[in-house]
Amino acid sequence: MSALRNSARKALPPDYRLVRRLEIGSRRTFILLNVGSVGTLAVGALFFFGVDRLLVALNITPWIDVPLNSDTQFAFSILAIVMVILMLSFHEVCHGLAFRAFGAQPHYGINWRKAVAYARADQYYLPRNAYIVTALAPLIVISLLTVIVMALTGGGLRSVVALTGSANVGGAVGDLWFTAVCLRYPRRLLVRDFGEGAELFTAP
């Protein structure tokens, strides 16, 4: 029964009306989110490099330990760039897998003008709680994977993994904003995600 309540709908109930539109289209919103991402990036960095200190204190032996020095610095810099790019793609895949879990067919795309990738399911309406899970899926999944991989690596490689996880937290600022807004509405809220934003519907 709970699964049915959280399933995506193809049609909007007749008594539902649009109550809010969330979009990263305006210059003001775009700037505020970028400023906010600095804060979430800092929180992510504090958390993951705190995990690094904890792993060192626990004396956990990594499976792969490559030291960071003058010989490996350039290679690690390139690796960090590659991993962040891959992480951005996987971030959207996590959204897409969550959409599928609730019965929606996702589509992926890139807005080159705004330099953002997205997963959308604009033909479906997701219940509030299902949409919140979908919005937060990349933050939760990638953060857990980051901690696991950090426990298996050491030296400069662990730092690159921590940096990638921190970048994901920074990039999740929009997802956190959407979640905070959706939580202000009752459970009967339905959300249509069009990739670069979302429309919120509810009954009177």
Rosetta blueprint (number, residue, H / E / L):
1 M L
2 S H
3 A H
4 L H
5 R H
6 N L
7 S L
8 A L
9 R E
10 K L
11 A L
12 L L
13 P L
14 P L
15 D L
16 Y L
17 R E
18 L E
19 V E
20 R E
21 R E
22 L E
23 E E
24 I L
25 G L
26 S L
27 R H
28 R H
29 T H
30 F H
31 I H
32 L H
33 L H
34 N H
35 V H
36 G H
37 S H
38 V H
39 G H
40 T H
41 L H
42 A H
43 V H
44 G H
45 A H
46 L H
47 F H
48 F H
49 F H
50 G H
51 V H
52 D H
53 R H
54 L H
55 L H
56 V H
57 A H
58 L L
59 N L
60 I L
61 T L
62 P L
63 W L
64 I E
65 D E
66 V E
67 P L
68 L L
69 N L
70 S L
71 D L
72 T L
73 Q H
74 F H
75 A H
76 F H
77 S H
78 I H
79 L H
80 A H
81 I H
82 V H
83 M H
84 V H
85 I H
86 L H
87 M H
88 L H
89 S H
90 F H
91 H H
92 E H
93 V H
94 C H
95 H H
96 G H
97 L H
98 A H
99 F H
100 R H
101 A H
102 F L
103 G L
104 A L
105 Q L
106 P L
107 H E
108 Y E
109 G E
110 I E
111 N E
112 W L
113 R L
114 K L
115 A L
116 V E
117 A E
118 Y E
119 A E
120 R E
121 A L
122 D L
123 Q L
124 Y L
125 Y E
126 L E
127 P E
128 R H
129 N H
130 A H
131 Y H
132 I H
133 V H
134 T H
135 A H
136 L H
137 A H
138 P H
139 L H
140 I H
141 V H
142 I H
143 S H
144 L H
145 L H
146 T H
147 V H
148 I H
149 V H
150 M H
151 A H
152 L H
153 T E
154 G E
155 G H
156 G H
157 L H
158 R H
159 S H
160 V H
161 V H
162 A H
163 L H
164 T H
165 G H
166 S H
167 A H
168 N H
169 V H
170 G H
171 G H
172 A L
173 V H
174 G H
175 D H
176 L H
177 W H
178 F H
179 T H
180 A H
181 V H
182 C H
183 L L
184 R L
185 Y L
186 P L
187 R L
188 R L
189 L L
190 L E
191 V E
192 R E
193 D E
194 F L
195 G L
196 E L
197 G E
198 A E
199 E E
200 L E
201 F E
202 T E
203 A L
204 P L
